Structures are given as C-alpha cells and as structure tokens.
Amino acid sequence: MALFEVTENDKRVWREELADFLPDRIFDIHTHVYLKNMKPAPKPGAVKRTVSWPGKVAEDDSIEDLIETYRLMFPGKKVEAMIFGSTGDLGAMNRYIVECMKKSGFPGLYFSHPDEPGETVEKKIREGGFLGTKSYLSLAPSYLPAREIRIFDFFPHAQLKVLDRMGAIVMLHIPRDGRLRDPVNVAQMIEIRERYPNIRLIIAHIGRAYNRLDVGDAFDVIDRAGCGMTYDFTANCCEYAITECIRHAGPKNLLFGTDMPILRMRCRRIEENGTYINLVPPGLYGDISDDPHLREVAPEESEKITFFAYEELLALKRAAAALGLSRDDVYDIMCGNALRMIDGARESIYG
C-alpha cells in the first residue's frame, strides 16, 4: 500500500508548474524524523504551547517514509535532507537520528534541551556526528506563559557560547505571538548574530511570518543592525514574506525546507484577520474543531487541493518571478546554500 495518494491533480501541478522550475538536486534543510513511540501523548492538564494541526498529518516519519515521500512527491529529482527529531523522548529521538544518518547518509542536528550544560551539548554533537542543534520553545521552563517565552529560554547563552566556538548550525524556531515582527524576537536574533558570529544560524519558517502582518518592520530593523540573517521558508506559503526575505537577505540566505511529515498535508493556506487558515478536504484529518487554523472545504473544492509542499514551492515560484531570480538563484535556494552551510559546519566541527 502506498504511503499516501498522489492524485491526478498533484501530478498535473508537478508536471505543469514545478518540475521544470526546480533544479535536479534538492536539499531539504528542515525535516523531522521520528517513530510513534518517541512522542508520548500529552499529559492531562499539561500547558498547551503549540497548535495541534501538525499532529493530525502523520503519527511518525521514519527515515524510510521520508525517502519514500521524496520519491512520490519529487519524481525525477535527487532529494537529500537535514534530519532531526521532535519534542518527546529526546534521548530516543537523538539516538534514532544517529541511526538514520548512518543509514541514509543525510546530515543531522542534535535536539537539545535548555537544561543541558553547553559542554554536554558539545559532547553529544561530537559523539553522534551531528552538525549542530535544534530545540523548541515548548522546552522552556514550564512556569513561563507561552506568550512570554524568549529565545534564550530554550537556547541559553551557555549553549550558544559553545556552539559559536564549534561553528555549529543552530535551527531557530522563534517563539511569541508576534512572530517575526515581535521586537523581543528581533532584538535577540540580532544579539545572537553579534555575540556568536560563528554560529551558522537559520531562522526557521522566515520567523513564522506566515502572513503579511507577521513581517512588520523586522527586515528593516535587521538591515539597520548590519548583521544579516539566513532563513528557511519551511511551511511558509506567504509570497510577501518570501519576497521581502529575498529582497532584504538575498537569494544566498534563503533555504528550502519541508517540515516533513507536516508538508505531506493536503491544504491551501489563506490569510484571514491577521492569521493563517489551512483549507483542507472534509474528513481527511478527523475532528478539526480544536484548531482555529483548520477549515474544511466543500468536496468539489477539495479535488483541487494539493500538497502543502507544492503550495510552498508555488509561492517561491511567484516570488522568484516577481524578483526576476535566475535559475542559479533558484538552485542556491533549493540546494546550493544548504550544501555550502553543511560543508562549512562539518569542516568547522570535525576538521
């Protein structure tokens, strides 16, 4: 049985819109790989810090499933990935990523916890052959309300100091309701670039700027600070955010990512009242009443809905056309920039 269905509409979108636009080699910088038993069910009464819809797409994403996903969704392309775990049993996650790195040849990131001393993080990175770290806002101390979490609550300075010395990659998913436009986020992003210049910092999801209002004046503030950022546009379909990111940071500082298994989702994203809504086929993701970011469409409309990953790439294609990007620029965004960052981190950490 196939991992998931590829419809005639999916094949049409790929054939007519994406196959020729994309380079033959693709690098996915942002991919979660884990098994179901590594993500225990939330404890009753636990504080909710994240949206629920990503968990409705898939219960897990083994390395075999990831490779099969690429085969199904990107036919004729060579696709590689940077892999890392997710929140849950971090020990089991990280051990599994080491196993998957050896099996697939893909590079990986260590999923760190803010309570770990910097020396422990370095030891785990070197022992596992990782190229850096990923962490998440939900690991910040439990007494902090979600709206008050700051970057340094889950990426503490003691770790960042060590990661800077190593020249490691840091995949940063910023917190807070204001997303990219939040002045605290922007100030701390700039602080990391200024205090830890050797860290290969990636601002995930273009700072979670999933609609126009999320961007604010962040790019202007960062420009004035003179400390350029590198971003991935993982799970981001906002043409405005992608366009402004390239306009300010340049095509050498944008990376493709999928957040697999999440971008296997069938959805079309719209902006509404300052937030994003994922339009999905009726019944496909069960009861969606608990998440305001999901809305079902009529059955006839659902036939036109394709993969989230394709919607993300179509947004990039529109941005590329608006900015007049070259095929070399698109190659850099889809592959070249990631390969250079990975080679640099490997040389810096392991010599």
N, C-alpha and C positions, 0 to 999 in steps of 0.2 A: 504494500500500500504506500502511495506517495506521501511524503511528509506533509505537503499541503497542495491544494489545487492551483494550477496555473491555467487561467481561463483564456478563451479566445481573445477577449478584450485585453488581458495582460500581454498576450503575445503581440497584439497589434500595437499597443503602446511601446513595447520594447522595440519592435521592428521599425515602426514609423517615426518614433520620437527620440529614442535613446541609444540604440545600438551604434549608429554612426557618430553620434555626438561624443560618446565615451571612448577613451583610449582602450587599447587591447589589454593593458595591465592596469589593475585597480588595487589600491590599498585601503582597507577599511581600518581606520585608526581607533575605532571605539566600539568594541564588541564584548558582550558578556557571555561567558561560557561557564555553565554550572549544571549540576544534577538536582533533581527534585528534592532529594533528602537533605540537601545542604541549605535549603531555605525553609526553616520551620514555620509553622503557622503563627500569626501574631498572637501574643498572649492577651487574654481577656482584659480589657481596661487599659491596654497599652496606649501611650500617647501617639496619635497619628501625625506623622510629619511629611508624608508624601501622598501623591494621588494614587488611586487604586487601579486605573485603567491599564497600565502596562502589564500588570499581573494577569490580566484576562487573555492575553495573546498566547502565551505558552507557559507551561509549568516548569520547563527547563530548556537548556540548549547545550546538548553535548557537542563535543568537537566534531563528531560525525554528522550531527544535524546541521551544524554551522556550514560545514563543507558542502553538504547536500543542498542547503539553502542557496549558497552561491551558485551551484550548478544549475538549479532551477530558475533562479531569478536573473542571472547574468550569463546567459548562454554564449559561448564563444569567447568569453573573457577569462583571463587569468586573475583570480582574486585571492589576495592574501590579507591577513588581519593582525592587528594588535589585540591580544585577548587578555581579559581579566575577569575576576569573579564578580560577586554581587554581595549585598548585605546578607547576613545569615551566619552560618558557621564559617567564620573567616579562615580558620585553620584548615578545614576540609576544602574550602574554596581554593586557597592558595596551593595546597598540595595537588589538587586536581589540575590547576593551571600549569604547574611544572610538568605533570604527566602529559598534558595536551601539547605543550610547547615541544616536548621531545617527539611526540607522535606526528605532529603536523609540520614542524619546522617554523611555526609562527612565533614571533616575539611576544612577550607578555609583561604585564605590570603586576606588582605585588599590591594586594588590597590591604592597606594599613589601617590600624586603629589608633585614635589620638592618644590613648593611654600608653602606647609603646614608646620607650625611650628611643632617641634618634639612633643610638648605636645598635639597638635591636633591629630597627628597620634596615639599616645598612647591612647587618649580618644576614637577615632574611633575603634581601635582594641579591647579595653576592652568592649565597648558598643555592638559591633557586635559579640563578641565571636570569633574573628579571632586569628590565631596563629602567625601572622607576616605580612610581606608586600611583594608585587610585585610592580615593577614600570617598566618604559621603557624609552629607550633613546630618543624617539620622544617627550617626555615631557620636555626635556632640553630646556633652553631659545631659542627662535626662531632665535635670531641673530647668534647663533653658527652654522657654517657649519657642516654637518653631520660627516665629517672626523675629526673634532676637538673636538667632544663631549667626555667628560671624565665621568667616573663613578660617581664622586661627583657632576656632573651637574644635575643628576636626583636622586641620593641618597645622599643628603647633610649631612654634619657632624652633624648638629643639630638633624636630624632624627636618624642617626646611633647611636648617643650617647644614645638616649632614648631607641632604640631597643636593644642596648647592656645591658642596665640596666634591661630590661624586659626578656632577654634571648630569644628573638623572632627569628623566621625564616625569612631570607631575601633571596628571589629568585632573583638572579642577572643575567640578560641578558647583557653581556658586549658589549660595542659599538666598533666603529672604524674598518676600513678596514682590519687591520692586525689581527683582531680576537684574538685568544689565544696567538699568538706569539708576539703581539704588546707589546713593553716594558712598555708603559704607563699603559696599562691594567694590566699587571703582577705586576707592582710596586704598583698600587692602590689596587689590590686584596690582596697583602701581607700587605699593610698598614691597610686594614680593619681587617685582622686576628690579627695583632699585637696590634692595638689600641682598637679594640672592640672584645675581645676574647670570650665574652659570646653570641655574635650573632651566631645563627645557620645558617651559610652561605652556600648557594647552588649556585655553578657556573653552570648556565643553559647551556645545549647543549654541555657540555665539552668546554665551552668558544667559541662556534660557530666554533669549529675546524672540519669542515665538509669534509676536505680532508687533506692529509698528510702534505702539505706545511703550513697549518694553525697552526700546532702544534709547529713548531720551537723548541726552547730550553726552552719553558715555564716550563715544568715539572722539568727540571734540576735546573732552577733558583728558583723555589718554594721549591724544595728539599733542596737547599743550605740555603734558608732562614729559614728552620726548622719550618714552620707554615703550616701544612697540610691543604689541601682543600677537600671539599666534592663537588662532581659534579653530575649532572644528564646527561644522554645521550639521552635526548629528541630530536627527529627528526634528529638523527645522525646515519648514516649508514656506517661511516668510521671505518672499522675494525682496522686500525692502531691507530686511535685516541682512540678508546675504549680500545685496548690492552695496549697502553702506559699509559693511565689513570689508569687502574687497576694495572699495573706493578709498578707505582710510588705511587699512593694514596692507593692502596689495595682495595680488594672487599668490605670492610666495609665502603668505602667512595664513592661508586657509587650507583646512584638511577635510577630506571626506570621511564620514563615519555613519554607521547604521544603527548602533544601539541594539543589534540583534540580541535576542529574538524579537524585540519590540517592533522593528520595521517590517516584519512579516505581516503585520496587521493590515487589514483592508480598511482604508479610510480616506476621506478627503477632508482636509483641515480648512476651516474658515475662521475668520476673526469676527467677534461679536461682543460689543460692550466692553472692549478693552481686554478681552481674554480670547483663548482659542477653544474651538469646539471641533472634536473629531466626529465627522459624519460616518456612520458605519452601517453595514447591512443589517436588517432586522433579524434578531435572534442569534446572530453569529457569536456574540460574546456574552450570552446569558443575561442575567439581570444587571442592567446598567444604571439603575435608579440611584445607586450610591455615589455616582461620579458625575458632577455637572459638566465635565469636559467631554462627555459622550452623548451622542444623539443618533437615534436610528432614523433611516430614511425609508421611503416607500420602496417596495420590492422592485418596481421597474427602474427606479433610480439606482438601486444597489448594483444593477448589472453593469453600470458604468464606473463603479468604484474599483480601483486597482490597488496595488500595494503601496503602503506608506513610503517605502524606499523609492518607488518610482515617482511619487509626488514630490519627494525631497529633491530628486535629481531633475525633475521638470522645473522646479523653482530655480535651481542652479542654472539650467539652460536658459531660462528667461533672463536671469541676472547677467549671464555671460553675453547674451545678445545685446542687452541694454548698455553694457560697458565696452562692447567690442573686443572681448577677450579672444586671444589666438588659441589655436589648438595646443600650442606649447603651454599656455596658461592653464588650460583645462587639464592637461596631463599633470602639471605640477599640483593642482588642487586635488586631483583624483589619485595621485600616486607619488610623484616626484618629491614633493615636500615631505611626505611621511618617510620615504626611504632615506632622505638626507638626515632627518632628525634621528631616525633609528640608528643609522650608521654612526652618527656623532655620539649618541649616548653609549653605544656599545664600545666605541673606542675610548671614550672618557672613563667609563666604569671598569672595563676589563683590559684595556691597552692592546 
